[in-house]
Amino acid sequence: MRILSVSDFTVPELTEQFDRDYFGEIDLIFSCGDMQPEYLTSLAAKFDVPLYYIKGNHDIRPDYDNIWGCTNIHAKIINFNNVSILGLEGSLWYNGGLFQYTEQQMKSILWGLKIPIWLKRGIDIVITHAPPRHVHDGEDRCHMGFNAYQQLIKKYKPRYLIHGHIHHNFTNAADRTTLVNETQVINTCGYNILEFDHEHI
């Protein structure tokens, strides 16, 4: 399964320079936040596959709750082709804006997901806006990651955690990824393509 993930800023490869053949087969799209609704709608139409998204700390437009062809999966676990996917929106609280959470609030969200995660027999992929604390994050309050995500990785061992929020121009796809215990943490800023081998879950 090939997954296209996007976050934070648009790229020419997916807008004015778009070439469908360049991307090959895409089965699923994730948006990890801070993307205009029109951009997500255009991606869903161009690739004609499901698009699952969560909101970033700048996704404050009221029409972000009803994006054509896209599904918000914040605090939900969905199943796609026998792959379980969890979405978690927002950033660490820094100025009281929308989609900002304290550590305790994010821990409470994850606590409320314990039974759904158990019923799904774990999680394969987590999509978030902010990263885990001390993985790809910054030291300013706005760009610090969540300690709660470190605990999520330790407890549930997802194969992948895909996040946005931390802006960086990558020249090598391998530079996007950091292994944390058994989980590959991927910064999808711009866009990334993940080859997911769900036969070995």
C-alpha positions, 0 to 999 in steps of 0.5 A, spaced: 500 500 500 502 506 498 500 512 502 501 520 500 501 524 506 502 532 506 502 537 511 503 545 512 505 547 505 503 546 498 508 544 493 509 545 486 509 537 485 501 537 487 499 543 484 501 547 478 506 542 476 502 536 478 503 529 473 499 524 475 504 519 472 509 521 477 506 519 483 504 512 480 499 508 484 496 511 491 492 508 495 490 513 501 492 520 503 493 523 510 493 530 511 497 532 518 494 539 518 495 546 516 493 545 509 487 549 506 481 545 505 481 547 497 488 543 497 485 537 500 479 537 496 483 538 490 488 532 492 482 527 493 479 529 486 486 528 483 488 521 486 480 519 487 482 515 493 480 516 501 483 522 504 483 522 512 485 528 515 487 532 522 487 539 524 493 543 525 494 549 530 492 554 524 486 550 521 481 555 524 476 556 518 469 554 519 469 550 513 474 545 515 469 541 518 466 539 512 471 538 506 469 535 500 472 528 499 475 528 506 474 525 513 476 528 519 479 522 524 481 526 530 481 522 536 478 516 532 481 509 530 479 507 523 480 501 519 483 501 511 484 495 508 485 492 515 490 497 517 488 501 523 489 508 523 489 513 529 488 521 528 490 526 533 490 534 531 493 540 534 499 542 537 502 543 544 498 549 548 502 556 547 497 562 546 490 559 547 488 558 540 484 553 537 487 546 536 492 547 542 492 542 548 496 541 554 499 535 556 494 533 560 488 534 555 492 530 550 493 524 555 486 525 557 484 524 549 489 518 549 486 515 556 479 515 552 481 511 546 484 505 551 478 501 549 477 502 542 485 501 541 484 494 545 478 493 541 482 494 534 488 490 537 492 496 537 494 501 532 498 501 525 499 508 524 498 514 528 497 521 524 498 527 528 500 535 527 505 535 532 511 530 533 513 527 540 517 531 545 524 530 543 523 527 536 524 533 530 521 538 535 523 545 537 524 548 544 520 554 543 513 552 546 509 553 540 513 547 536 515 543 542 512 536 541 507 532 546 510 527 551 504 523 551 506 521 544 512 518 547 508 514 552 503 512 546 509 509 542 512 506 548 505 503 550 502 501 543 508 500 538 505 503 532 509 501 526 509 509 524 507 516 527 506 521 521 506 528 523 507 535 521 508 542 524 515 542 524 517 546 517 523 543 514 525 542 506 528 535 505 532 533 500 533 526 502 527 522 504 531 518 509 532 524 513 524 525 515 524 519 519 527 517 526 526 510 529 523 511 536 523 504 539 519 500 534 516 506 531 518 510 525 516 517 526 516 521 519 516 528 518 511 529 512 512 537 511 510 538 504 509 531 502 512 524 503 510 517 500 510 511 504 510 504 502 506 500 507 507 493 507 501 491 511 502 483 509 507 483 515 502 487 520 
